Amino acid sequence: LDADVHAVVTAGPDPRVDVRGYADLGGVRFAPLQVERLRVSGRMSGDPTRPQVNASVRARRLAIGGYVVGDGTATVRGGPASYDTQMRFANGQRRIELDAAIAHRGSSWQLDAPRVELAVGDAAWRGQVQGLRITPGRALEAEMVRIASGSQRLEAHGRYGLDRAGLREFDAQLQGLDVGAFAPFIPALAGYGGIVDAHIT
């Protein structure tokens, strides 16, 4: 990790603190997240373990569990219990956008996104994510992911171990899914084509 940090720090009654400025970070790794370059600017105040945040983020080559999301921006506002975020990322022709609420629950972070959009060129899939939980170093799991484009639908939930256990459970319902068109979002589908109706467990 390399860092360039410029900040004004004002200490209040323990453990409160007020920080304004920016940080440029390289080689960020926080399992399952990896970022080649990250710039964060804005303000953080209150208890450092549960702060109030108003920040802008710019990331280069963001990856989650080895999956390259791409380059993009995000805003994060709120705290201390939960944070609202808007994210926009792209990797070539592929684009991912979402509006979400993020909450810290015990040792995990949970994301609920009422608006998700996945696009390749002019083709777009829209939906939502419920209960996406990341437990650093242990697991990535989702209660429900729903994505649709016209008559195409995908609903899925599952759990993926980050402790070398790999995929632990998975359930998906596919309806009229154009596999070739959706492959840019799921690398395992690369090279496959056709329209699929299936229930996968």
C-alpha positions as CSV (number, residue, x, y, z in Angstrom):
1,L,0.0,0.0,0.0
2,D,1.3,3.5,-0.9
3,A,-0.5,6.6,0.3
4,D,-0.6,10.4,-0.2
5,V,-2.7,11.9,2.5
6,H,-3.6,15.6,3.0
7,A,-5.9,16.3,5.9
8,V,-6.9,18.7,8.6
9,V,-7.7,16.9,11.9
10,T,-9.5,18.4,14.8
11,A,-9.7,16.3,17.9
12,G,-12.8,16.7,20.2
13,P,-13.8,14.9,23.4
14,D,-12.6,11.3,23.2
15,P,-13.1,9.5,21.0
16,R,-14.6,12.2,18.6
17,V,-12.6,13.6,15.7
18,D,-13.2,15.7,12.7
19,V,-11.2,15.0,9.5
20,R,-11.3,17.0,6.2
21,G,-9.1,16.4,3.2
22,Y,-8.2,13.7,0.7
23,A,-6.2,10.5,0.5
24,D,-4.7,8.9,-2.6
25,L,-4.1,5.2,-2.0
26,G,-2.5,2.6,-4.2
27,G,-2.6,-1.2,-4.0
28,V,-5.6,-1.3,-1.6
29,R,-6.6,-4.8,-0.4
30,F,-9.4,-5.4,2.0
31,A,-10.7,-8.9,1.3
32,P,-12.7,-9.5,-0.9
33,L,-12.0,-6.0,-2.3
34,Q,-9.0,-4.9,-4.3
35,V,-8.3,-1.5,-5.9
36,E,-5.4,-0.5,-8.0
37,R,-5.8,3.2,-7.2
38,L,-8.2,4.9,-4.8
39,R,-8.9,8.6,-4.1
40,V,-11.1,9.6,-1.3
41,S,-12.0,13.2,-0.5
42,G,-14.5,14.8,1.9
43,R,-15.2,14.9,5.6
44,M,-15.4,12.3,8.4
45,S,-16.6,13.3,11.9
46,G,-17.6,11.7,15.2
47,D,-16.4,8.4,16.6
48,P,-13.8,7.0,14.2
49,T,-15.3,3.5,14.6
50,R,-18.8,4.7,13.6
51,P,-18.3,8.1,11.8
52,Q,-20.5,10.5,10.0
53,V,-19.3,10.6,6.4
54,N,-19.7,12.9,3.4
55,A,-17.2,11.7,0.8
56,S,-16.5,11.2,-2.8
57,V,-14.5,8.2,-4.1
58,R,-12.8,7.6,-7.4
59,A,-11.4,4.1,-8.0
60,R,-9.3,2.5,-10.7
61,R,-9.6,-1.2,-11.4
62,L,-11.9,-2.2,-8.6
63,A,-12.2,-6.0,-8.1
64,I,-14.4,-8.0,-5.8
65,G,-13.3,-11.5,-5.1
66,G,-11.2,-11.5,-8.3
67,Y,-14.1,-10.2,-10.5
68,V,-13.0,-6.9,-12.1
69,V,-15.8,-4.3,-11.8
70,G,-13.7,-1.6,-13.5
71,D,-13.1,2.1,-13.0
72,G,-15.6,4.5,-11.5
73,T,-16.9,6.9,-8.9
74,A,-19.0,6.8,-5.8
75,T,-20.5,9.1,-3.2
76,V,-20.9,8.0,0.5
77,R,-23.1,10.0,2.9
78,G,-24.5,9.2,6.3
79,G,-23.6,7.4,9.5
80,P,-23.1,6.3,12.1
81,A,-25.6,3.4,11.7
82,S,-25.8,3.3,7.9
83,Y,-24.6,5.0,4.8
84,D,-26.2,5.9,1.4
85,T,-24.1,5.5,-1.7
86,Q,-24.4,6.0,-5.4
87,M,-21.9,4.0,-7.5
88,R,-21.0,4.2,-11.3
89,F,-18.4,1.8,-12.7
90,A,-17.4,0.8,-16.2
91,N,-15.1,-1.7,-17.8
92,G,-14.9,-1.4,-21.5
93,Q,-18.5,-1.6,-22.9
94,R,-19.8,-3.0,-19.6
95,R,-21.4,-0.6,-17.1
96,I,-22.6,-1.1,-13.5
97,E,-24.6,1.4,-11.6
98,L,-26.4,1.2,-8.3
99,D,-28.0,3.2,-5.5
100,A,-27.6,1.5,-2.1
101,A,-27.7,1.6,1.6
102,I,-24.7,0.1,3.5
103,A,-24.8,-0.9,7.1
104,H,-22.2,-2.4,9.5
105,R,-23.6,-5.4,11.3
106,G,-21.2,-7.1,13.7
107,S,-18.2,-8.3,11.7
108,S,-20.1,-7.9,8.4
109,W,-21.1,-5.1,6.0
110,Q,-24.5,-5.4,4.4
111,L,-25.6,-3.7,1.2
112,D,-29.2,-3.3,0.0
113,A,-29.6,-1.7,-3.4
114,P,-33.2,-0.8,-4.6
115,R,-31.8,0.2,-7.9
116,V,-29.2,-1.7,-9.9
117,E,-28.5,-1.3,-13.6
118,L,-26.1,-3.5,-15.7
119,A,-25.5,-2.5,-19.3
120,V,-23.4,-3.5,-22.3
121,G,-23.6,-1.0,-25.0
122,D,-27.3,-0.2,-25.5
123,A,-28.6,-3.4,-23.8
124,A,-29.5,-2.9,-20.1
125,W,-30.7,-5.1,-17.2
126,R,-32.4,-3.5,-14.2
127,G,-33.2,-4.8,-10.8
128,Q,-32.4,-4.8,-7.1
129,V,-30.1,-6.5,-4.5
130,Q,-31.3,-7.5,-1.0
131,G,-29.1,-8.5,1.9
132,L,-25.7,-8.6,0.1
133,R,-23.3,-9.3,3.1
134,I,-19.6,-9.2,3.0
135,T,-17.7,-10.7,6.0
136,P,-14.0,-9.9,5.3
137,G,-11.9,-13.0,4.8
138,R,-14.9,-15.3,5.4
139,A,-17.9,-15.0,3.1
140,L,-19.8,-13.2,0.5
141,E,-23.6,-13.9,0.5
142,A,-26.8,-12.5,-0.9
143,E,-30.4,-13.0,0.2
144,M,-31.8,-12.1,-3.3
145,V,-30.6,-10.6,-6.5
146,R,-33.2,-9.8,-9.1
147,I,-32.3,-8.6,-12.6
148,A,-34.6,-8.2,-15.7
149,S,-34.4,-6.9,-19.3
150,G,-37.7,-7.2,-21.2
151,S,-38.8,-10.8,-20.9
152,Q,-35.4,-11.9,-19.5
153,R,-35.2,-12.5,-15.8
154,L,-32.7,-13.8,-13.3
155,E,-33.3,-14.3,-9.6
156,A,-30.6,-15.8,-7.4
157,H,-29.3,-16.1,-3.8
158,G,-26.3,-17.9,-2.4
159,R,-23.1,-17.9,-0.3
160,Y,-19.5,-17.9,-1.5
161,G,-16.7,-18.7,1.0
162,L,-13.7,-16.4,0.9
163,D,-11.7,-18.8,3.1
164,R,-10.8,-21.2,0.3
165,A,-14.1,-23.0,0.7
166,G,-15.4,-21.5,-2.5
167,L,-19.1,-21.8,-3.5
168,R,-21.1,-23.2,-0.6
169,E,-24.7,-22.8,-1.7
170,F,-26.4,-21.3,-4.7
171,D,-30.0,-21.1,-6.1
172,A,-30.9,-19.3,-9.3
173,Q,-34.0,-19.1,-11.5
174,L,-33.4,-18.1,-15.1
175,Q,-36.2,-17.1,-17.5
176,G,-35.5,-16.5,-21.2
177,L,-32.0,-15.4,-20.4
178,D,-29.8,-14.6,-23.3
179,V,-26.6,-16.2,-22.0
180,G,-24.3,-14.6,-24.6
181,A,-25.6,-11.1,-23.8
182,F,-25.3,-11.6,-20.1
183,A,-21.8,-13.2,-20.2
184,P,-19.9,-9.9,-19.8
185,F,-21.2,-9.8,-16.2
186,I,-20.4,-13.5,-15.4
187,P,-17.0,-14.5,-16.8
188,A,-17.9,-18.2,-16.3
189,L,-20.5,-17.8,-19.1
190,A,-17.9,-16.6,-21.7
191,G,-18.1,-18.6,-24.9
192,Y,-21.6,-19.9,-24.3
193,G,-24.8,-18.7,-26.0
194,G,-28.5,-19.4,-26.4
195,I,-31.7,-18.7,-24.5
196,V,-32.0,-20.4,-21.2
197,D,-35.0,-21.2,-18.9
198,A,-33.6,-23.1,-15.9
199,H,-33.6,-23.6,-12.1
200,I,-30.1,-24.1,-10.9
201,T,-29.1,-25.3,-7.4
